[in-house]
């Protein structure tokens, strides 16, 4: 009223009698007479509940993405190594030492086919059995 602030805006939260939260955006302007005397206020209220819900969902999604990103492993396909704490370790060492898995050797159908193709023309056509 002293002329310091002509308009203001704010977001407010209300509790509906049914228990729901209602968010609003309030805009208020002061209308003055020609002599600068205050005449009246104009207030606009907009329901922004849906926007607030969407913003909260977005915040949660960003937090989930960050959580997932922090759990990703860097894997070098060329050397079959995984980066752990800035050090590259072989996959089998990672599985054994960091995940405490017991390993056994095996060969997939594709691995067997590649092995046999590589060994074609040599005496051995199948990998040795342990």
N, C-alpha and C positions, 0 to 999 in steps of 0.2 A: 504494500500500500504506500510505502515511502518512495516508490519509484526505483528501488534497487533491482527488483526482478519483475520482468513483464510476463514471462511464461515459465512454466516448468513441466517436466515430464517425469514419470516414475512408473515402475512396475510394482504391483502390489499383489499380495496373496490373501485370498479370503477363504474361510471355511464355510461351505454351504451347510444348511441345516441337515442335509442328508448325509453329511460326512465327507463329501468330495471337496477337493481343493480346486478353487477357481482362481486363475491368474488373470489380471487385467493390466492394460497399459493406460495410464491416466495422463491426459494432457490438459493443462489449465492455462488459460490466458486471461489477463486482466484488460477490460475495455475501459478506456478513460474518455472523459469529456474533452472538449476543445481546450478547456483551461487546465487539463491534466488531472482533474479530480476523478477518483475512481467511480465508475458507474456500476459495473457488474463483472462477474466472471463468466467465462465460457469454458465448460468442461466437456471433454470427450472421453468416453470410456470404451475401450475395445477389449473383448475377450480374447486373450492370447493363450488360453489353456492348451490348445492343440500344439501351438508352437513350442511351448515350454516342455510338453511331453516329448516332442520330436527332438528338441535339444538334449534332453536327458538321455533318450535312446542313443543319440549320436555320441554323447560323452561315454556311455557304457560301451558302445561298439569300438570307439577309439581305444579305450582302456583294454578291451579284449584283444584287439589287434596288437597292441604293444606287448601284452602278456604273451601272445603267441609268438611274436617276433623274437622276444627274448629267449624263447625255447627252441628256436631254429638252430640247426647245426650246419656249418659250412663243410661241404664234402668235396674233395678233389677227385673227380672221376678218373683222371690220368694216373694218379698215384694210389688211389683207393685209400686215402687218408682223411681223417676228420680233425678239424681244428678244435682244440679244447684248451681254454685259458691261454690263447695265443701260441699254442704248440701244436704241431701237426703229428698225429699218432695214427698208426695203422688201424683199420677198421676192426680187425680181430682183437687188438689190444684194447680199443675203446669198449667193445662189447664185453670183454672179459673183466677189465679193470674198473670201468666206470659204471657199467650196468650190471656187473656181477653175473654175467651169463656164462654157462658152461657150453663150450663149443665142441662140436664134432665135425669132422670133415665129411663132405658129401659132394656130389656132382649133379647138377640139374640136367635135364634132357638136352637143353640147348648147349650147356657146357660140354656134355658128352659128344654131341654132334660136332662142335667146334674142335674138340680134341681129336676125334677120329678123322676129320678133314685135314687137320694139321699133320697127323701121323700117317696119312695115306702114302703108301709107297715105302714105309718103313716096316720093320718086323712087328712092332707093337701096334695094335689097333685099338686096344682098350687100356684105360688107366690101371695102374697096379692097385690091387686091393690091399687094405691095411690088415 
